Structure formats: C-alpha cells, structure tokens
Amino acid sequence: MLSPVTTVSIFQKQPEPKAFSAGEVIFAEGQSGDIMYGILEGEVDIVVNEKVVETIETGEVFGAGILVGVESRTYTAIAKGNTKLGFLDKEGFLFAVQETPMFAIQVMKSYSERLSRLQHIV
C-alpha cells in the first residue's frame, strides 16, 4: 500500500496546487468533472444529502470515479479548513498509474471503500 507521503508526492509533481478556504465547495454532487484530487494539506468533508458522511485527510485521494467512467460526481466535497489540493486529469492519472502501479491500487482501494460506505448510508 502506498503511504500518504508517496501519494502526496505524486500530486506534488503536478501543476500548482489548488487552495480552498474552510467551507468552500470543491465540487458538488451531480457535477461533471475531469480531475481527481489528492489532499496535500488539510481535510475535506464528503457530503451526501447535506450530511457529512466522512472526513478525509492529508494523503488521501478523492474524485477518481470521474476519470474511470462515472458520468457525474456522486457526492459533494467541501474543504473543512484551509486546504491545499493537488490534482490529476485523465492523462496525468494514467501516467501516474503507469509510473507507480501501487498508486492505482491505492486509488482503487480508496474508491471502493468510499463507495461501499456511501452505499450503506444512502
């Protein structure tokens, strides 16, 4: 399994990180999109039906479904505090997977665990 440090390093190699203030919506449920995120600093609340169902922290990834065929975002992501996010588009994601295969395992594990938790909540 990749450590949070390794995951963060993959996202640090990408263009300038995006900064979000506390309470700022990163993306909303139902929106389309073309990037996934990795938390470089801070925390992100995952919200379904206006209820926080999970808080994720530095080193974790989210929003990957949009890069593997999911048509729209399945939850809302909100910065819990001042947060810095790295991001990957599909091309960057495929490159990261090719260069660091364990990154693909980490993303799949995170995605499947989150999906499982969300299915039990909804």
DSSP file (Angstrom, degrees, kcal/mol; ACC not computed):
  #  RESIDUE AA STRUCTURE BP1 BP2  ACC     N-H-->O    O-->H-N    N-H-->O    O-->H-N    TCO  KAPPA ALPHA  PHI   PSI    X-CA   Y-CA   Z-CA
    1    1 A M              0   0    0      0, 0.0     2,-0.2     0, 0.0   102,-0.1   0.000 360.0 360.0 360.0 139.0    0.0    0.0    0.0
    2    2 A L        -     0   0    0    100,-0.4     0, 0.0     1,-0.1     0, 0.0  -0.503 360.0-126.6 -71.1 141.1    1.3    3.5   -0.8
    3    3 A S     >  -     0   0    0     -2,-0.2     4,-2.3     1,-0.1     3,-0.3  -0.478  25.8-107.7 -79.5 160.1    1.9    5.6    2.2
    4    4 A P  H  > S+     0   0    0      0, 0.0     4,-2.9     0, 0.0     5,-0.2   0.861 121.5  59.1 -55.2 -34.5    0.3    9.1    2.4
    5    5 A V  H  > S+     0   0    0      2,-0.2     4,-2.2     1,-0.2     5,-0.1   0.924 106.7  45.5 -61.5 -44.3    3.8   10.5    1.8
    6    6 A T  H  > S+     0   0    0     -3,-0.3     4,-1.7     2,-0.2    -1,-0.2   0.917 113.5  49.4 -65.1 -43.8    4.0    8.7   -1.5
    7    7 A T  H  X S+     0   0    0     -4,-2.3     4,-1.5     1,-0.2    -2,-0.2   0.930 111.5  49.2 -60.3 -46.1    0.5    9.6   -2.6
    8    8 A V  H  X S+     0   0    0     -4,-2.9     4,-2.2     1,-0.2    -1,-0.2   0.897 106.8  56.2 -60.8 -40.7    1.2   13.3   -1.7
    9    9 A S  H  X S+     0   0    0     -4,-2.2     4,-0.9     1,-0.2    -1,-0.2   0.862 103.1  54.8 -63.4 -34.5    4.5   13.2   -3.7
   10   10 A I  H  < S+     0   0    0     -4,-1.7     3,-0.5     1,-0.2    -1,-0.2   0.921 112.8  42.5 -62.1 -42.9    2.6   12.1   -6.9
   11   11 A F  H >< S+     0   0    0     -4,-1.5     3,-1.1     1,-0.2    76,-0.4   0.781 106.2  62.3 -75.8 -26.9    0.3   15.1   -6.6
   12   12 A Q  H 3< S+     0   0    0     -4,-2.2    -1,-0.2     1,-0.2    -2,-0.2   0.728  94.8  62.9 -69.9 -20.1    3.1   17.5   -5.7
   13   13 A K  T 3< S+     0   0    0     -4,-0.9    -1,-0.2    -3,-0.5    -2,-0.2   0.606  92.3  85.3 -77.7 -11.2    4.6   16.7   -9.1
   14   14 A Q  S <  S-     0   0    0     -3,-1.1    74,-0.1    -4,-0.2    -3,-0.0  -0.215  94.4 -67.2 -85.0 176.7    1.6   18.2  -10.8
   15   15 A P  S    S-     0   0    0      0, 0.0    72,-0.2     0, 0.0    -1,-0.2   0.082  85.9 -41.7 -56.1 175.6    0.9   21.9  -11.7
   16   16 A E  S    S-     0   0    0      1,-0.1    -3,-0.0    -3,-0.1    -4,-0.0  -0.068  71.9-112.5 -42.3 127.5    0.3   24.5   -9.0
   17   17 A P        -     0   0    0      0, 0.0     2,-0.5     0, 0.0    69,-0.2  -0.191  26.4-117.2 -62.1 158.6   -1.9   23.1   -6.2
   18   18 A K  E     -A   85   0A   0     67,-3.0    67,-3.1     2,-0.0     2,-0.4  -0.850  24.3-147.5 -99.1 133.6   -5.4   24.5   -5.7
   19   19 A A  E     -A   84   0A   0     -2,-0.5     2,-0.4    65,-0.2    65,-0.2  -0.845  14.3-173.6-103.8 137.1   -6.2   26.2   -2.4
   20   20 A F  E     -A   83   0A   0     63,-2.9    63,-3.0    -2,-0.4     2,-0.2  -0.982  16.0-135.3-129.0 141.1   -9.6   26.2   -0.8
   21   21 A S    >   -     0   0    0     -2,-0.4     3,-2.3    61,-0.2    58,-0.3  -0.508  46.5 -70.9 -89.0 162.1  -10.8   28.0    2.3
   22   22 A A  T 3  S+     0   0    0      1,-0.3    58,-0.2    -2,-0.2    -1,-0.2  -0.275 122.1  13.8 -52.7 129.9  -12.9   26.5    5.1
   23   23 A G  T 3  S+     0   0    0     56,-3.2     2,-0.3     1,-0.3    -1,-0.3   0.345  90.6 138.4  85.6  -5.8  -16.4   25.8    3.8
   24   24 A E    <   -     0   0    0     -3,-2.3    55,-2.6    55,-0.2     2,-0.4  -0.558  55.5-122.7 -77.2 133.7  -15.6   26.2    0.2
   25   25 A V  E     -D   78   0B   0     -2,-0.3    53,-0.2    53,-0.2     3,-0.1  -0.620  22.4-172.9 -78.0 126.6  -17.1   23.6   -2.2
   26   26 A I  E    S-     0   0B   0     51,-3.1     2,-0.3     1,-0.4    -1,-0.2   0.895  74.5 -21.1 -83.5 -48.0  -14.5   21.8   -4.2
   27   27 A F  E     -D   77   0B   0     50,-1.2    50,-2.6     6,-0.0    -1,-0.4  -0.964  67.5-129.2-155.6 158.7  -17.2   20.0   -6.3
   28   28 A A    >   -     0   0    0     -2,-0.3     3,-2.2    48,-0.2    45,-0.3  -0.817  34.3 -91.2-113.3 149.1  -20.9   19.3   -5.9
   29   29 A E  T 3  S+     0   0    0     -2,-0.3    45,-0.2     1,-0.3    47,-0.1  -0.280 113.4  24.5 -52.4 134.8  -22.9   16.1   -6.3
   30   30 A G  T 3  S+     0   0    0     43,-2.9    -1,-0.3     1,-0.3    44,-0.1   0.186  92.1 126.0  92.1 -16.5  -24.2   15.8   -9.8
   31   31 A Q    <   -     0   0    0     -3,-2.2    42,-3.2    41,-0.1    -1,-0.3  -0.387  58.1-127.1 -71.9 151.4  -21.5   18.0  -11.4
   32   32 A S        +     0   0    0     40,-0.2     2,-0.3    -3,-0.1    -4,-0.1  -0.399  36.8 168.7 -82.4 174.0  -19.4   16.7  -14.3
   33   33 A G        -     0   0    0     38,-0.3     3,-0.1    33,-0.1    -6,-0.0  -0.981  37.6-151.2-174.0 171.2  -15.7   16.9  -14.0
   34   34 A D  S    S+     0   0    0     -2,-0.3    56,-0.6     1,-0.1     2,-0.3   0.202  72.0  66.2-143.3  16.9  -12.4   15.9  -15.4
   35   35 A I  E     -B   89   0A   0     54,-0.2     2,-0.3    28,-0.1    54,-0.2  -0.985  56.2-150.8-139.9 152.8   -9.9   15.8  -12.5
   36   36 A M  E     -B   88   0A   0     52,-2.4    52,-2.0    -2,-0.3     2,-0.3  -0.750  23.4-134.0-110.9 165.9   -9.4   13.9   -9.3
   37   37 A Y  E     -BC  87  62A   0     25,-3.0    25,-2.2    -2,-0.3     2,-0.4  -0.874  13.8-161.6-126.0 153.4   -7.7   15.3   -6.2
   38   38 A G  E     -BC  86  61A   0     48,-2.0    48,-2.8    -2,-0.3     2,-0.7  -0.998  30.1-122.3-127.8 134.3   -5.1   14.4   -3.6
   39   39 A I  E     +B   85   0A   0     21,-2.7    20,-2.9    -2,-0.4    46,-0.2  -0.670  32.1 172.1 -82.3 114.9   -5.0   16.2   -0.3
   40   40 A L  E    S+     0   0A   0     44,-2.3     2,-0.3    -2,-0.7    45,-0.2   0.815  73.8   1.1 -87.3 -36.6   -1.7   17.9    0.2
   41   41 A E  E    S+B   84   0A   0     43,-1.8    43,-2.4    17,-0.0    -1,-0.4  -0.977 111.1  12.2-151.2 138.3   -2.7   19.8    3.4
   42   42 A G  S    S-     0   0    0     -2,-0.3    16,-0.6    41,-0.2     2,-0.3  -0.529  77.9 -70.4 102.3-163.4   -5.9   20.0    5.3
   43   43 A E  E     -E   57   0B   0     14,-0.2    37,-2.4    -2,-0.2    38,-0.8  -0.953  28.2-151.8-137.7 153.8   -9.1   18.0    5.4
   44   44 A V  E     -EF  56  79B   0     12,-2.4    12,-2.9    -2,-0.3     2,-0.4  -0.995  12.2-140.2-130.4 131.1  -12.1   17.5    3.2
   45   45 A D  E     -EF  55  78B   0     33,-3.3    33,-2.4    -2,-0.4     2,-0.6  -0.762  11.0-146.3 -88.4 134.6  -15.7   16.7    4.2
   46   46 A I  E     -EF  54  77B   0      8,-3.4     7,-2.9    -2,-0.4     8,-1.2  -0.908  22.4-165.3 -99.8 123.0  -17.6   14.3    2.0
   47   47 A V  E     +EF  52  76B   0     29,-3.2    29,-2.7    -2,-0.6     2,-0.4  -0.930  16.7 177.6-121.4 131.3  -21.3   15.2    2.0
   48   48 A V  E >  S-E   51   0B   0      3,-2.5     3,-1.6    -2,-0.4    27,-0.1  -1.000  78.5  -5.5-130.0 131.0  -24.3   13.3    0.8
   49   49 A N  T 3  S-     0   0    0     -2,-0.4    -1,-0.1     1,-0.3     3,-0.1   0.888 130.1 -58.4  51.2  42.9  -27.8   14.6    1.1
   50   50 A E  T 3  S+     0   0    0      1,-0.2     2,-0.4    -3,-0.1    -1,-0.3   0.668 116.0 113.4  63.7  20.8  -26.4   17.6    3.0
   51   51 A K  E <  S-E   48   0B   0     -3,-1.6    -3,-2.5     0, 0.0     2,-0.5  -0.984  71.5-122.2-124.4 131.6  -24.9   15.4    5.7
   52   52 A V  E     +E   47   0B   0     -2,-0.4    -5,-0.2    -5,-0.2     3,-0.1  -0.593  34.1 171.6 -70.5 120.1  -21.2   14.9    6.3
   53   53 A V  E     +     0   0B   0     -7,-2.9     2,-0.3    -2,-0.5    -1,-0.2   0.561  62.9   5.9-106.4 -13.5  -20.6   11.2    5.9
   54   54 A E  E     -E   46   0B   0     -8,-1.2    -8,-3.4     2,-0.0     2,-0.5  -0.954  54.4-148.1-166.6 145.7  -16.8   11.2    6.0
   55   55 A T  E     -E   45   0B   0     -2,-0.3     2,-0.3   -10,-0.2   -10,-0.2  -0.993  21.1-162.6-119.2 125.6  -13.8   13.5    6.6
   56   56 A I  E     -E   44   0B   0    -12,-2.9   -12,-2.4    -2,-0.5     2,-0.2  -0.789   7.5-155.1-110.4 154.6  -10.7   12.7    4.7
   57   57 A E  E >   -E   43   0B   0     -2,-0.3     3,-2.2   -14,-0.2   -18,-0.3  -0.550  36.2 -44.9-123.7 179.2   -7.2   13.9    5.5
   58   58 A T  T 3  S+     0   0    0    -16,-0.6    -1,-0.2     1,-0.3   -18,-0.2  -0.146 121.5  26.8 -46.8 132.7   -3.8   14.7    4.1
   59   59 A G  T 3  S+     0   0    0    -20,-2.9    -1,-0.3     1,-0.4     2,-0.2   0.222  95.8 113.8  96.0 -12.9   -2.5   11.9    1.8
   60   60 A E    <   -     0   0    0     -3,-2.2   -21,-2.7   -21,-0.1    -1,-0.4  -0.557  54.1-142.8 -91.9 158.3   -6.0   10.7    0.8
   61   61 A V  E     +C   38   0A   0    -23,-0.2     2,-0.3    -2,-0.2   -23,-0.2  -0.829  20.1 171.8-117.1 155.6   -7.4   10.9   -2.7
   62   62 A F  E     +C   37   0A   0    -25,-2.2   -25,-3.0    -2,-0.3    49,-0.0  -0.986  51.9  45.6-157.2 161.1  -11.0   11.6   -3.9
   63   63 A G    >   +     0   0    0     -2,-0.3     3,-0.7   -27,-0.2     4,-0.2   0.620  64.6 131.4  82.2  13.6  -13.0   12.2   -7.1
   64   64 A A  G >>  +     0   0    0      1,-0.2     3,-2.1     2,-0.2     4,-0.5   0.781  53.8  75.7 -72.0 -26.6  -11.3    9.4   -9.0
   65   65 A G  G >4>S+     0   0    0      1,-0.3     5,-2.3     2,-0.2     3,-1.3   0.829  85.5  64.0 -54.2 -34.1  -14.5    7.9  -10.3
   66   66 A I  G <45S+     0   0    0     -3,-0.7     3,-0.5     1,-0.3    -1,-0.3   0.745 101.5  51.5 -64.1 -23.0  -14.9   10.7  -12.8
   67   67 A L  G <45S+     0   0    0     -3,-2.1    -1,-0.3    -4,-0.2    -2,-0.2   0.551 108.8  50.3 -90.4  -8.7  -11.7    9.5  -14.5
   68   68 A V  T <<5S-     0   0    0     -3,-1.3    -1,-0.2    -4,-0.5    -2,-0.2   0.016 131.4 -71.4-122.4  28.1  -12.8    5.9  -14.9
   69   69 A G  T   5S+     0   0    0     -3,-0.5     2,-0.3     1,-0.3    -3,-0.2   0.334  81.4 137.9 108.9  -8.0  -16.2    6.3  -16.4
   70   70 A V      < -     0   0    0     -5,-2.3    -1,-0.3     1,-0.1    -2,-0.1  -0.590  46.1-145.6 -71.2 129.5  -18.6    7.7  -13.7
   71   71 A E  S    S+     0   0    0     -2,-0.3     2,-0.3     1,-0.1   -38,-0.3   0.854  70.2   3.4 -69.0 -37.6  -20.7   10.3  -15.5
   72   72 A S  S    S-     0   0    0    -40,-0.1   -40,-0.2    -3,-0.0   -41,-0.1  -0.948  90.6 -74.3-147.3 165.1  -21.0   12.8  -12.6
   73   73 A R        -     0   0    0    -42,-3.2   -43,-2.9    -2,-0.3     3,-0.1  -0.340  31.8-156.8 -63.1 138.0  -19.9   13.4   -9.1
   74   74 A T  S    S+     0   0    0    -45,-0.2     2,-0.3   -44,-0.1    -1,-0.1   0.436  72.8  16.7 -99.1  -0.8  -21.6   11.1   -6.6
   75   75 A Y  S    S-     0   0    0    -47,-0.1     2,-0.4   -27,-0.1   -27,-0.2  -0.954  80.3-102.5-156.4 170.6  -21.1   13.4   -3.5
   76   76 A T  E     - F   0  47B   0    -29,-2.7   -29,-3.2    -2,-0.3     2,-0.5  -0.858  27.3-153.6-101.5 138.6  -20.1   16.9   -2.6
   77   77 A A  E     -DF  27  46B   0    -50,-2.6   -51,-3.1    -2,-0.4   -50,-1.2  -0.961  15.3-178.9-115.0 126.5  -16.6   17.7   -1.4
   78   78 A I  E     -DF  25  45B   0    -33,-2.4   -33,-3.3    -2,-0.5     2,-0.3  -0.985  32.2-114.6-129.4 132.9  -16.1   20.7    0.9
   79   79 A A  E     - F   0  44B   0    -55,-2.6   -56,-3.2    -2,-0.4   -35,-0.2  -0.490  21.1-160.4 -64.2 126.3  -12.9   22.0    2.4
   80   80 A K  S    S-     0   0    0    -37,-2.4     2,-0.2    -2,-0.3    -1,-0.2   0.849  73.7 -14.5 -78.7 -34.9  -13.1   21.5    6.2
   81   81 A G  S    S-     0   0    0    -38,-0.8     2,-0.3   -59,-0.1   -57,-0.1  -0.712 115.2 -35.0-143.1-166.3  -10.4   24.1    6.8
   82   82 A N  S    S-     0   0    0     -2,-0.2     2,-0.4   -61,-0.1   -61,-0.2  -0.498  75.8-175.3 -61.6 124.3   -7.8   25.8    4.7
   83   83 A T  E     -A   20   0A   0    -63,-3.0   -63,-2.9    -2,-0.3     2,-0.5  -0.961  25.5-155.7-133.9 140.4   -6.9   23.0    2.3
   84   84 A K  E     -AB  19  41A   0    -43,-2.4   -44,-2.3    -2,-0.4   -43,-1.8  -0.978  19.4-169.1-118.1 126.5   -4.4   22.6   -0.4
   85   85 A L  E     -AB  18  39A   0    -67,-3.1   -67,-3.0    -2,-0.5     2,-0.2  -0.938  14.6-154.2-120.6 134.2   -5.2   20.0   -3.1
   86   86 A G  E     - B   0  38A   0    -48,-2.8   -48,-2.0    -2,-0.4     2,-0.3  -0.598  24.1-158.9 -88.5 164.9   -3.1   18.5   -5.9
   87   87 A F  E     - B   0  37A   0    -76,-0.4     2,-0.4   -72,-0.2   -50,-0.2  -0.990  15.5-158.4-148.5 155.2   -5.0   17.3   -8.9
   88   88 A L  E     - B   0  36A   0    -52,-2.0   -52,-2.4    -2,-0.3     2,-0.1  -1.000   8.2-152.9-133.6 133.8   -4.7   14.9  -11.9
   89   89 A D  E  >  - B   0  35A   0     -2,-0.4     4,-2.8   -54,-0.2     5,-0.2  -0.368  48.0 -85.7 -88.2-177.8   -6.6   14.9  -15.1
   90   90 A K  H  > S+     0   0    0    -56,-0.6     4,-2.7     1,-0.2     5,-0.2   0.903 130.1  49.2 -59.5 -43.1   -7.0   11.7  -17.0
   91   91 A E  H  > S+     0   0    0      2,-0.2     4,-2.1     1,-0.2    -1,-0.2   0.927 113.8  45.7 -62.6 -45.1   -3.7   11.9  -18.8
   92   92 A G  H  > S+     0   0    0      2,-0.2     4,-2.5     1,-0.2    -2,-0.2   0.876 112.3  52.1 -64.9 -38.2   -1.8   12.6  -15.5
   93   93 A F  H  X S+     0   0    0     -4,-2.8     4,-2.5     2,-0.2    -2,-0.2   0.939 110.0  47.6 -62.5 -48.5   -3.7    9.8  -13.8
   94   94 A L  H  X S+     0   0    0     -4,-2.7     4,-2.2     1,-0.2    -2,-0.2   0.880 112.5  49.9 -62.9 -37.8   -2.8    7.3  -16.5
   95   95 A F  H  X S+     0   0    0     -4,-2.1     4,-2.7    -5,-0.2     5,-0.2   0.930 110.9  48.9 -64.4 -45.6    0.9    8.4  -16.3
   96   96 A A  H  X S+     0   0    0     -4,-2.5     4,-2.6     1,-0.2     7,-0.3   0.894 111.8  49.5 -61.9 -40.5    0.9    8.1  -12.5
   97   97 A V  H  < S+     0   0    0     -4,-2.5     7,-0.2     2,-0.2    -1,-0.2   0.906 113.3  46.6 -64.7 -41.7   -0.6    4.6  -12.7
   98   98 A Q  H  < S+     0   0    0     -4,-2.2    -2,-0.2    -5,-0.2    -1,-0.2   0.908 118.7  40.1 -67.5 -41.9    2.0    3.6  -15.4
   99   99 A E  H  < S+     0   0    0     -4,-2.7    -2,-0.2     1,-0.3    -1,-0.2   0.813 131.2  25.1 -77.5 -31.2    4.9    5.0  -13.4
  100  100 A T    >X  -     0   0    0     -4,-2.6     3,-2.3    -5,-0.2     4,-0.7  -0.714  65.6-177.5-136.4  81.1    3.7    3.9  -10.0
  101  101 A P  H >> S+     0   0    0      0, 0.0     4,-1.3     0, 0.0     3,-0.7   0.801  82.4  63.8 -54.0 -31.7    1.4    0.9  -10.2
  102  102 A M  H 3> S+     0   0    0      1,-0.2     4,-2.3     2,-0.2  -100,-0.4   0.775  92.2  65.4 -64.8 -23.2    0.8    0.8   -6.5
  103  103 A F  H <> S+     0   0    0     -3,-2.3     4,-2.6    -7,-0.3    -1,-0.2   0.902  98.7  52.7 -61.9 -40.3   -0.8    4.2   -6.9
  104  104 A A  H <X S+     0   0    0     -4,-0.7     4,-2.6    -3,-0.7    -1,-0.2   0.902 108.5  49.9 -61.8 -41.1   -3.5    2.5   -8.9
  105  105 A I  H  X S+     0   0    0     -4,-1.3     4,-2.7     2,-0.2    -2,-0.2   0.923 110.8  49.7 -63.0 -44.5   -4.1    0.0   -6.1
  106  106 A Q  H  X S+     0   0    0     -4,-2.3     4,-2.6     2,-0.2    -2,-0.2   0.918 112.7  46.8 -61.1 -44.4   -4.3    2.9   -3.6
  107  107 A V  H  X S+     0   0    0     -4,-2.6     4,-2.8     2,-0.2     5,-0.2   0.926 113.5  47.8 -65.8 -44.6   -6.8    4.8   -5.7
  108  108 A M  H  X S+     0   0    0     -4,-2.6     4,-2.8     2,-0.2     5,-0.2   0.911 113.0  48.9 -62.8 -41.6   -8.9    1.6   -6.3
  109  109 A K  H  X S+     0   0    0     -4,-2.7     4,-2.5    -5,-0.2     5,-0.2   0.942 113.7  45.6 -63.0 -47.8   -8.9    0.8   -2.6
  110  110 A S  H  X S+     0   0    0     -4,-2.6     4,-2.3    -5,-0.2     5,-0.2   0.924 115.2  47.7 -60.8 -45.5   -9.9    4.3   -1.6
  111  111 A Y  H  X S+     0   0    0     -4,-2.8     4,-2.5    -5,-0.2    -2,-0.2   0.922 114.0  45.3 -63.7 -46.1  -12.6    4.5   -4.3
  112  112 A S  H  X S+     0   0    0     -4,-2.8     4,-2.3    -5,-0.2    -1,-0.2   0.888 113.5  49.6 -69.6 -38.1  -14.1    1.1   -3.4
  113  113 A E  H  X S+     0   0    0     -4,-2.5     4,-2.3    -5,-0.2    -1,-0.2   0.924 113.4  46.2 -64.7 -43.6  -14.1    1.7    0.3
  114  114 A R  H  X S+     0   0    0     -4,-2.3     4,-2.7    -5,-0.2     5,-0.2   0.922 112.4  50.6 -65.1 -43.2  -15.8    5.1   -0.1
  115  115 A L  H  X S+     0   0    0     -4,-2.5     4,-2.3     1,-0.2    -1,-0.2   0.911 110.4  50.1 -60.6 -42.9  -18.3    3.6   -2.5
  116  116 A S  H  X S+     0   0    0     -4,-2.3     4,-1.4     2,-0.2    -1,-0.2   0.922 112.2  46.8 -62.0 -45.3  -19.1    0.8    0.0
  117  117 A R  H  X S+     0   0    0     -4,-2.3     4,-1.0     1,-0.2     3,-0.2   0.916 112.3  50.3 -63.3 -42.7  -19.5    3.3    2.9
  118  118 A L  H  X S+     0   0    0     -4,-2.7     4,-2.5     1,-0.2     3,-0.5   0.881 106.5  55.0 -65.5 -37.7  -21.8    5.6    0.8
  119  119 A Q  H  < S+     0   0    0     -4,-2.3    -1,-0.2     1,-0.2    -2,-0.2   0.844 107.5  50.2 -64.1 -32.6  -24.0    2.7   -0.3
  120  120 A H  H  < S+     0   0    0     -4,-1.4    -1,-0.2    -3,-0.2    -2,-0.2   0.720 113.8  45.7 -77.6 -20.4  -24.6    1.8    3.3
  121  121 A I  H  <        0   0    0     -4,-1.0    -2,-0.2    -3,-0.5    -1,-0.2   0.874 360.0 360.0 -87.4 -42.2  -25.5    5.4    4.2
  122  122 A V     <        0   0    0     -4,-2.5    -1,-0.2    -5,-0.1    -2,-0.1   0.468 360.0 360.0 -77.2 360.0  -27.8    6.2    1.3
